[in-house]
Amino acid sequence: TTLVRFWQTLHSDKKYLKASDVGDLDLGPTAPFSSIPNNELAKPGEFNKSTSGWINTVPLSNSSATLSRRSAKSKRIPMADNFVKCYLKKRNLILELLAVEIEFLTVWHNPTSRPELLIPGENNTASWRAKTITDKQWHDYTRLAWDISPVLAIYLPTRFRVNEAIINEIKSQVQINPTCVSHVSEALQYLATTEAILNDSPKLVHMLTWERVSPIQALAFFSRQFPSHPISAQYAVRVLSSYPADAVLFYIPQLVQALRHDKMGYVIEFIRYIAKKSQIVAHQLIWNMKTNMYIDEDMHQKDLILFELLESLTNSIVGDLSGPAKLFYEREFDFFGKITNISGEIRHYPKGGERKRACQGALSKIKVQSGCYLPSNPEAMVLDIDYNSGIPMQSAAKAPFLARFKVARCGINELESIAMAVSVNQTRDQSLGPEMWQAAIFKVGDDVRQDMLALQVIGIFKNIVQTVGLDLYLFPYRVVATAPGCGVIECVPNAKSRDQLGRQTDIGMYEYFLKKYGDESTKEFQNARRNFVMSMAAYSVIGFLLQIKDRHNGNIMLDTEGHIIHIDFGFMFESSPGGNLGFEPDIKLTDEMVMIMGGKMEAAPFKWFSDLCVQAYL
């Protein structure tokens, strides 16, 4: 409300501002010498009253003073006009910035435009935003913003979306004055453009001292988006090297793919550097590089671009290992190799009880080695195996299976320190975190790299909503591809699929909530419904943005706290099971889901769900 009132006050200010109403601007500190009254030029006692000397060869007379006053008067009106024009330009820029902020805040405050939540005066700013602004006006606004503050100008495109006039003017200003914004990481996109890199612009040298960008923005310089250039490559490597190893861990799939466009070897050298800096990063790199050597799941078709490079780089990383690092690598890969080999041992058994017994028998032969971890959870050390937990999955051909492990979460750095100490038989105080049982699926015969990509996006989305303090829930479980057609999938804890619930209870989801949490009036039901709405809104927006398909009851889970969690992202964007027939909705919203959220659109829980969806999209 305060912001709207301020906008209205500033908007109405125009009618009070006219050139004729502006005071005598010439009496300021920059006023012409001749416009100052004669009695102010020299006061008694300040100067020698002698008329001798060259300074008094042309004394001021009454006639010359009169001419000066006429000249000043004639200049006064144009100067006032310029003052008014300058003021109006600044006023209009402020009004535009305020209006777009008010628009955002009003939508955030009232996402579904409920009449009772309307703010008096918000329609005025909406009308202002609806008017057409020419490219020349946007150009002038941007130039004015740059003159006021270059940093202000840099952030204009985030306020006024998809406006080429603004972007082109910012590019021009940054190219002319790069040092003005070299401390702003967001400004780099206007200096290091595809065109500038392609033309080998002399201004690119400023990249070497530019503020660092995010890791994924740095990796973009090793993609098809930008041509190869030594300066952009040096900058990208400097940025990546400035982040801790565990931060780079998140972007390993993109780092490996960057090798496709690394024509000067900068990515190769960085991978070697980061592999020496962190052993866990080295392990994850090796698994990902093995996965990308082939383009098929059966390892018959080599990747013509990457195979030799990845094979050489993998051998180089392993060959550089020595001492505790080498022992850690051998122990971890031996432990994980034995687990994944279980699929090969049990695949010849028929599905059912016989294969399950074979799975548990093979699992019981594996002994836990100190300082090992699951590839999907490098922050947790494996302490024990539940030998009775081995469950073969439904696939008959490749025999993927599920197993449970007792783990202690201690963090990546602490786990690596403990594992390295174990390698040399040293004893040290182990700062292990809480112990818990962690289930994982060891998948064979399926390419899980698309799931990795989808869960990366979900993880980034989760970080964003946490940053803005939005009440949403997401569980980006971990998936790691370890070989062509192989991978490890972290299981969602304390959760069952909608399909499992249906087979076990033979009731709908709403009835399940009533049975598990009690009547709608109970505190337990209210908490569970709140968790359901928070997670339902988050996954609805994610599903819409990524166009996630194949949302059947086996891919939708419910945990014991009431959260709904989506799994299995094998079909998204333009891929669909059976082809793009276009029959699947953008958001999975069934009658039983609506029942949990109040049963109708007018219910308070469903309104909250709608509000959260809009806020998450913003």
Buried (B, 14 or more C-beta within 10 A) or exposed (E): EEBBEEBBEBBEEBEEEEBEEBEEBBEEEEEEEBBBEEEEEEEEEEEEEEEEEEEEEEEEEEEEBEEBEEEBEEBBEEBBBEBBEEBEBBBBBBBBBBBBBBBEBBBBEBBEEEEEEEBEBBEBBEEBBEEEBEEEBBBBBBBBBBEEEBBBBBBBBEBBEEBEBBBBBBBBBBBEEBEBBBEBBBBBBBBBBEEBBEEEBEBBEBBEEBEBBEBEBBBBBBEEEBBBBEBBBBBBBBBBBEBEBBEBBBBBBBBBBBBBBBEEEBBBEBBBEBBBEBBBBBBBBBBBBBBBBBBEBEEEEBBEEBBEBBBEBBEEBBEEBEEBBBBBBEBBBEBBEBBBEBBEBBBEBEEEEEBBBBBBBBBEEBEEBBBBBBBBBBBBBBBEBBBEBBBBBEBEEBBBBBBBBBBBBBBBBBBBBBBBBBBEEEEEEBEBBEBEEBBBBBBBBBBBBBBBBBBBBBBEBBEEBEEEEBBBBBBBBBBBBBBBBBBBBBBBEEBBBBBBBBEEBEBBBBEBBBEBBBEBEEEEBBEBBBBBBBBBBBBBBBBBBBBBBBBEBBBBBBBEBBBBBBBBBBBBEEEBEEEEEEEBEEBBBBEBBBBBBBEEEEBEBBBBBBBBBBBBEE
